[in-house]
């Protein structure tokens, strides 16, 4: 009686070829994954700024008083009850998203939720050439395209 030997499993060459192929695919995909992560942080920062502006407008309307939006440093949007030197009632810290905001002139929402002139706030990711904006119209409409 003759014993027939069956080979089961993979050879070392097959396993090595698979590891090399996966390594090449990972090396090609890594920059794209990093770019997606940075773009996600930029979009999240834009949404955080828009949410802070909507909150400032809401506070001005519901509390019946002016609320001023200022920038502290390059990544902290603050809402003051009254003028820019009044107490901070809310803020949005953008350092969690790895983004900064270009400087802008402080502006205030009045009791109707209006601003004296439209404002555009630019959110920037240092590692990317892309920027995102948040615009506030004179009637208080916040747009984050």
C-alpha positions as CSV (number, residue, x, y, z in Angstrom):
1,X,0.0,0.0,0.0
2,X,1.3,3.4,-1.0
3,X,0.8,6.5,1.1
4,X,-0.2,9.6,-0.8
5,X,1.0,12.7,0.9
6,X,-1.3,15.7,0.5
7,X,0.0,19.2,0.9
8,X,-2.3,21.4,2.9
9,X,-1.8,25.1,3.6
10,X,0.3,27.7,1.9
11,X,3.9,27.8,1.1
12,X,6.2,30.4,2.6
13,X,6.5,32.0,-0.9
14,X,2.7,32.4,-1.2
15,X,2.5,34.0,2.2
16,X,5.4,36.3,1.5
17,X,3.9,37.4,-1.8
18,X,0.6,38.2,-0.1
19,X,2.3,40.3,2.6
20,X,4.2,42.2,-0.1
21,X,1.1,42.9,-2.1
22,X,-0.8,44.1,1.0
23,X,2.2,46.3,2.0
24,X,2.2,48.0,-1.4
25,X,-1.5,48.6,-1.3
26,X,-1.3,50.1,2.2
27,X,1.7,52.4,1.2
28,X,-0.4,53.7,-1.8
29,X,-3.5,54.2,0.3
30,X,-1.9,55.8,3.4
31,X,-1.6,59.4,1.9
32,X,-5.2,59.3,0.8
33,X,-6.4,58.1,4.2
34,X,-4.4,60.9,5.9
35,X,-5.9,63.5,3.5
36,X,-9.4,62.2,4.3
37,X,-8.7,62.6,8.0
38,X,-7.5,66.2,7.6
39,X,-10.5,67.1,5.4
40,X,-12.8,65.6,8.0
41,X,-11.2,67.8,10.7
42,X,-11.7,70.8,8.4
43,X,-15.3,70.1,7.9
44,X,-15.9,69.4,11.6
45,X,-14.2,72.7,12.4
46,X,-16.4,74.5,10.0
47,X,-19.5,73.0,11.5
48,X,-18.3,73.9,15.0
49,X,-17.9,77.5,14.0
50,X,-21.4,77.5,12.4
51,X,-22.9,76.0,15.5
52,X,-21.3,78.6,17.7
53,X,-22.7,81.4,15.5
54,X,-26.1,79.9,15.6
55,X,-25.8,79.6,19.3
56,X,-24.9,83.3,19.6
57,X,-27.8,84.3,17.4
58,X,-30.2,82.1,19.5
59,X,-28.9,83.6,22.7
60,X,-29.3,87.2,21.4
61,X,-32.9,86.5,20.4
62,X,-34.0,84.4,23.4
63,X,-32.2,86.5,26.1
64,X,-33.3,89.8,24.5
65,X,-29.8,91.3,24.4
66,X,-26.9,91.8,22.2
67,X,-24.3,88.9,22.0
68,X,-20.9,89.5,20.5
69,X,-18.7,86.9,18.7
70,X,-15.0,87.3,19.0
71,X,-11.9,85.2,18.3
72,X,-9.4,84.4,21.0
73,X,-6.1,83.3,19.6
74,X,-6.6,81.5,16.3
75,X,-8.8,78.6,17.5
76,X,-11.2,79.8,20.1
77,X,-14.5,81.4,19.0
78,X,-16.1,83.1,22.0
79,X,-19.6,84.4,22.6
80,X,-20.0,87.3,25.0
81,X,-23.2,88.5,26.6
82,X,-23.2,92.1,25.5
83,X,-20.1,93.7,24.1
84,X,-16.7,92.1,23.5
85,X,-15.4,92.9,27.0
86,X,-18.4,91.3,28.7
87,X,-18.5,87.8,30.2
88,X,-18.0,84.8,27.9
89,X,-21.2,82.7,27.9
90,X,-20.1,80.1,25.4
91,X,-17.2,79.1,23.2
92,X,-16.1,76.7,20.5
93,X,-12.6,75.3,20.8
94,X,-11.3,74.4,17.4
95,X,-8.0,72.8,18.5
96,X,-9.8,69.5,18.8
97,X,-10.2,69.5,15.0
98,X,-6.7,70.7,14.2
99,X,-7.9,73.8,12.5
100,X,-7.5,77.6,12.9
101,X,-9.7,80.5,12.0
102,X,-8.4,83.5,10.1
103,X,-8.8,86.7,12.2
104,X,-12.1,88.5,11.8
105,X,-13.6,91.7,13.2
106,X,-15.8,91.0,16.2
107,X,-19.5,91.4,15.5
108,X,-22.7,91.3,17.5
109,X,-26.1,89.8,17.0
110,X,-28.8,92.2,18.1
111,X,-32.1,91.2,19.8
112,X,-33.6,90.4,16.4
113,X,-30.7,88.1,15.5
114,X,-29.4,90.5,12.9
115,X,-25.8,91.7,12.4
116,X,-24.7,95.2,11.2
117,X,-23.0,93.8,8.1
118,X,-22.4,90.3,6.7
119,X,-19.4,88.4,8.0
120,X,-17.3,85.6,6.5
121,X,-15.1,83.5,8.7
122,X,-12.5,81.3,7.1
123,X,-11.5,78.0,8.7
124,X,-8.1,76.7,7.7
125,X,-6.2,73.4,8.0
126,X,-2.4,74.1,8.0
127,X,-1.5,70.8,6.4
128,X,-3.9,71.3,3.5
129,X,-4.2,74.0,0.9
130,X,-8.0,73.9,1.3
131,X,-10.1,76.2,3.4
132,X,-13.8,76.3,4.4
133,X,-15.9,79.4,5.1
134,X,-18.9,80.2,7.3
135,X,-20.9,83.3,6.3
136,X,-23.4,85.3,8.4
137,X,-25.8,87.4,6.4
138,X,-27.2,90.7,7.7
139,X,-30.4,89.0,8.7
140,X,-28.5,86.5,10.8
141,X,-28.6,83.6,8.4
142,X,-25.6,81.3,9.0
143,X,-24.4,79.5,5.8
144,X,-21.6,76.8,5.9
145,X,-21.4,75.5,2.3
